[in-house]
């Protein structure tokens, strides 16, 4: 079956079944998150504990973006022998 045949067949489905099809296709394009909500909560709690204990510091968003850009630039330069 080619794309047009699949589309034509899908268009004959009732609304609720087309919606289910869209959701199923979307799941194949956007896989579920790597971590469960519980795992993310554990990570957040650990990070907060590290911050409160002085083992970590908060970084302003603008500073974080600058740091990331600088790291990317350094990586680009180290991967480019002419750069």
C-alpha positions as CSV (number, residue, x, y, z in Angstrom):
1,X,0.0,0.0,0.0
2,X,1.4,3.4,-0.9
3,X,0.9,6.7,0.9
4,X,-2.1,7.8,-1.1
5,X,-3.9,4.5,-0.6
6,X,-3.2,4.7,3.1
7,X,-4.5,8.3,3.3
8,X,-7.6,7.5,1.3
9,X,-8.4,4.5,3.5
10,X,-7.7,6.6,6.6
11,X,-10.1,9.3,5.4
12,X,-13.0,6.9,5.3
13,X,-12.6,6.1,9.0
14,X,-14.9,7.7,11.6
15,X,-13.5,10.8,13.4
16,X,-12.6,8.9,16.6
17,X,-10.7,6.2,14.7
18,X,-8.8,8.9,12.7
19,X,-7.9,10.5,15.9
20,X,-6.6,7.2,17.3
21,X,-4.6,6.7,14.1
22,X,-3.1,10.2,14.4
23,X,-2.2,9.6,18.1
24,X,-0.6,6.2,17.2
25,X,1.4,7.8,14.3
26,X,2.5,10.6,16.6
27,X,3.8,8.2,19.1
28,X,6.1,6.7,16.5
29,X,7.5,10.2,15.7
30,X,7.8,11.4,19.3
31,X,8.8,8.5,21.5
32,X,7.8,8.6,25.2
33,X,10.1,10.4,27.6
34,X,13.2,8.6,28.6
35,X,12.4,9.0,32.3
36,X,9.2,8.4,34.3
37,X,7.7,11.2,36.3
38,X,8.8,9.4,39.5
39,X,12.4,9.2,38.2
40,X,12.3,12.9,37.3
41,X,11.1,13.7,40.8
42,X,14.0,11.8,42.3
43,X,16.5,13.6,40.1
44,X,14.9,17.0,41.1
45,X,15.0,16.0,44.8
46,X,18.7,15.0,44.6
47,X,19.6,18.2,42.8
48,X,17.8,20.3,45.4
49,X,19.5,18.4,48.2
50,X,22.9,19.1,46.5
51,X,22.1,22.8,46.2
52,X,21.0,23.1,49.8
53,X,24.1,21.2,50.9
54,X,26.3,23.6,48.9
55,X,27.5,20.9,46.5
56,X,25.8,22.7,43.5
57,X,25.0,26.2,42.5
58,X,22.2,27.8,40.5
59,X,23.2,29.3,37.2
60,X,21.3,32.2,35.5
61,X,19.6,31.1,32.2
62,X,21.6,33.6,30.2
63,X,24.8,32.4,31.8
64,X,23.9,28.8,31.1
65,X,23.2,29.6,27.4
66,X,26.6,31.4,27.2
67,X,28.3,28.4,28.7
68,X,26.6,26.0,26.3
69,X,27.5,28.1,23.3
70,X,31.1,28.3,24.4
71,X,31.3,24.6,24.9
72,X,29.8,24.0,21.4
73,X,32.3,26.4,19.9
74,X,35.2,24.7,21.7
75,X,34.0,21.3,20.4
76,X,33.6,22.7,16.9
77,X,37.1,24.0,17.0
78,X,38.6,20.8,18.3
79,X,36.8,18.8,15.6
80,X,38.0,21.2,12.8
81,X,41.8,20.9,12.2
82,X,41.7,24.1,10.1
83,X,39.7,26.1,12.6
